[in-house]
């Protein structure tokens, strides 16, 4: 009898943990009848004017505390949130330091994806990963402009020599390279403010290259 009770308790715990894991990994629960008081309903700040019915919900029950990113299923806009004891503690309209929405439409989609990944890494406090992704986006952008793959500094020098980038953008790219080197190769800590600056610089440089 005791073993049976222990088994039931373990199964309940596994079910609870799986449920939390599903929420954290981005599975959005649809609102069901009778659950209005238990669920928080959110309208996407980006596409709600165009899609007034584009709503989604999250659910957090029990002694749970979670944080993560909510992604609109229509426009894919991302918003960070914190929940505790079934209550929304905070919900921001965009990721901290988010700049990818300002990228020109002509910027290649894979480079946009890299910048967005840098923003998600920044939000998750993975600062070295964030600056490394910014460096990657800039280096691939230079390659898209016809500069052959080589050590990054040589690529920047070639791009400047061929007037593909201005001196100001060259200086920005050199800074991005420096922070990217820290992220990929050095045992140094990064200041969150510096990481946000690198994201901003990467967006500015990509916009300048893909006008």
C-alpha positions as CSV (number, residue, x, y, z in Angstrom):
1,X,0.0,0.0,0.0
2,X,2.8,2.4,0.9
3,X,4.7,1.5,-2.3
4,X,1.5,2.3,-4.3
5,X,1.1,5.7,-2.6
6,X,4.8,6.5,-3.3
7,X,4.4,5.5,-6.9
8,X,1.3,7.7,-7.3
9,X,3.1,10.6,-5.7
10,X,6.1,10.1,-8.1
11,X,3.8,10.0,-11.1
12,X,2.2,13.2,-10.0
13,X,5.6,14.9,-9.6
14,X,6.7,13.7,-13.0
15,X,3.5,15.0,-14.6
16,X,4.0,18.4,-12.9
17,X,7.6,18.7,-14.0
18,X,6.8,17.7,-17.6
19,X,4.0,20.3,-17.6
20,X,6.4,23.0,-16.4
21,X,9.0,21.9,-19.0
22,X,6.5,22.1,-21.8
23,X,5.6,25.7,-20.7
24,X,9.2,26.8,-20.5
25,X,10.1,25.3,-23.8
26,X,7.5,27.5,-25.5
27,X,4.3,25.3,-25.8
28,X,1.5,27.7,-25.4
29,X,-1.7,26.4,-23.8
30,X,-5.0,27.6,-25.4
31,X,-7.6,29.0,-23.1
32,X,-10.3,26.5,-22.2
33,X,-13.7,26.9,-20.8
34,X,-13.7,27.3,-17.0
35,X,-10.0,28.3,-16.8
36,X,-10.4,32.1,-17.1
37,X,-9.4,32.7,-13.5
38,X,-6.3,30.5,-13.7
39,X,-4.8,31.8,-16.9
40,X,-3.3,35.1,-18.1
41,X,-4.4,36.3,-21.5
42,X,-2.0,38.4,-23.5
43,X,-2.4,40.3,-26.8
44,X,0.6,40.7,-29.0
45,X,1.7,44.4,-29.0
46,X,2.9,44.1,-32.6
47,X,0.1,42.4,-34.6
48,X,-3.0,43.0,-32.5
49,X,-4.2,45.9,-34.6
50,X,-4.0,43.7,-37.7
51,X,-5.0,40.4,-36.0
52,X,-7.3,41.4,-33.2
53,X,-7.9,37.7,-32.4
54,X,-4.2,36.8,-32.1
55,X,-4.1,36.0,-28.4
56,X,-2.3,33.4,-26.5
57,X,-2.1,32.2,-22.9
58,X,0.3,30.8,-20.4
59,X,-0.4,28.8,-17.3
60,X,1.6,28.4,-14.1
61,X,0.1,26.4,-11.2
62,X,1.2,25.4,-7.8
63,X,4.4,26.6,-6.1
64,X,6.0,27.4,-9.5
65,X,8.4,30.2,-10.4
66,X,9.4,30.6,-14.0
67,X,10.8,33.0,-16.5
68,X,11.2,32.7,-20.2
69,X,10.1,34.1,-23.6
70,X,6.6,34.2,-25.1
71,X,6.5,34.1,-28.9
72,X,3.4,35.3,-30.8
73,X,2.3,32.4,-33.0
74,X,1.3,34.9,-35.8
75,X,4.1,37.5,-36.1
76,X,6.7,35.6,-34.1
77,X,7.4,38.7,-31.9
78,X,9.1,37.7,-28.6
79,X,8.3,39.0,-25.1
80,X,10.1,38.1,-21.9
81,X,8.0,37.2,-18.8
82,X,8.2,36.2,-15.2
83,X,5.5,34.3,-13.3
84,X,5.2,33.2,-9.7
85,X,2.3,31.4,-8.0
86,X,0.1,31.6,-11.0
87,X,0.5,35.3,-11.3
88,X,2.3,37.3,-14.0
89,X,5.0,39.3,-12.2
90,X,6.4,41.1,-15.3
91,X,5.9,41.1,-19.0
92,X,8.0,43.3,-21.3
93,X,6.9,44.2,-24.8
94,X,10.3,43.2,-26.2
95,X,13.6,41.6,-25.2
96,X,16.0,43.9,-23.3
97,X,18.2,45.7,-25.8
98,X,16.2,44.3,-28.7
99,X,17.2,46.0,-31.9
100,X,16.4,43.4,-34.6
101,X,13.1,45.0,-35.3
102,X,15.1,48.0,-36.7
103,X,17.0,45.9,-39.3
104,X,16.3,46.9,-42.9
105,X,14.1,44.5,-44.9
106,X,17.0,44.0,-47.3
107,X,19.2,42.4,-44.5
108,X,19.4,38.7,-45.3
109,X,17.1,36.6,-43.1
110,X,19.9,34.4,-41.8
111,X,21.7,37.5,-40.5
112,X,18.4,38.7,-38.9
113,X,18.2,35.3,-37.2
114,X,21.7,35.7,-35.8
115,X,20.9,39.1,-34.3
116,X,17.7,37.7,-32.8
117,X,19.7,34.8,-31.3
118,X,22.1,37.3,-29.8
119,X,19.1,39.1,-28.2
120,X,17.8,35.9,-26.7
121,X,21.2,35.0,-25.4
122,X,21.5,38.5,-23.9
123,X,18.2,38.1,-22.1
124,X,19.3,34.7,-20.8
125,X,22.5,36.3,-19.5
126,X,24.6,34.3,-21.9
127,X,26.6,37.4,-22.7
128,X,29.6,35.7,-24.4
129,X,27.2,33.8,-26.7
130,X,25.4,37.1,-27.5
131,X,28.5,39.0,-28.7
132,X,29.8,35.9,-30.6
133,X,26.5,35.8,-32.6
134,X,26.9,39.6,-33.3
135,X,30.4,39.0,-34.6
136,X,29.1,36.1,-36.7
137,X,26.3,38.2,-38.3
138,X,28.7,41.0,-39.2
139,X,31.4,38.7,-40.6
140,X,28.8,36.8,-42.8
141,X,27.4,40.2,-43.9
142,X,30.8,41.2,-45.2
143,X,31.2,37.8,-47.0
144,X,27.8,38.5,-48.6
145,X,29.3,41.7,-50.0
146,X,32.0,39.7,-51.8
147,X,34.8,39.6,-49.3
148,X,36.4,36.1,-49.2
149,X,36.4,34.3,-45.9
150,X,39.7,35.0,-44.0
151,X,40.8,36.2,-40.6
152,X,38.2,38.7,-39.6
153,X,40.5,41.7,-39.3
154,X,41.8,41.1,-42.8
155,X,38.2,41.0,-44.1
156,X,37.5,44.3,-42.4
157,X,40.6,45.9,-44.0
158,X,39.7,44.5,-47.4
159,X,36.1,45.8,-47.0
160,X,37.4,49.3,-46.1
161,X,39.9,49.3,-48.9
162,X,37.2,48.4,-51.4
163,X,34.9,51.1,-49.9
164,X,32.3,48.6,-49.0
165,X,32.2,50.1,-45.6
166,X,32.9,53.6,-44.3
167,X,35.6,54.4,-41.7
168,X,32.9,54.8,-39.0
169,X,31.4,51.4,-39.8
170,X,35.0,50.0,-39.9
171,X,35.5,51.3,-36.3
172,X,32.2,49.8,-35.2
173,X,33.1,46.4,-36.7
174,X,36.5,46.5,-35.1
175,X,34.8,46.9,-31.7
176,X,32.3,44.1,-32.5
177,X,35.3,41.9,-33.4
178,X,37.0,42.7,-30.1
179,X,34.0,41.8,-28.0
180,X,33.4,38.7,-30.2
181,X,37.0,37.6,-29.5
182,X,36.3,37.8,-25.8
183,X,33.2,35.7,-26.2
184,X,34.9,33.1,-28.2
185,X,38.5,32.9,-27.0
186,X,39.1,34.7,-23.7
187,X,38.4,34.2,-20.0
188,X,37.0,37.6,-19.4
189,X,33.6,38.8,-18.1
190,X,31.4,41.0,-20.2
191,X,29.4,43.9,-18.8
192,X,25.6,43.7,-19.8
193,X,25.7,47.3,-21.0
194,X,28.6,46.5,-23.3
195,X,26.6,43.6,-24.7
196,X,23.6,45.7,-25.5
197,X,26.0,48.2,-27.2
198,X,27.4,45.4,-29.3
199,X,24.0,44.4,-30.5
200,X,23.1,48.0,-31.4
201,X,26.4,48.3,-33.3
202,X,25.8,45.1,-35.2
203,X,22.4,46.3,-36.3
204,X,23.7,49.7,-37.3
205,X,26.5,48.1,-39.4
206,X,24.2,45.6,-41.1
207,X,21.8,48.4,-42.0
208,X,24.6,50.4,-43.5
209,X,25.8,47.4,-45.6
210,X,22.3,46.4,-46.7
211,X,20.5,49.7,-47.4
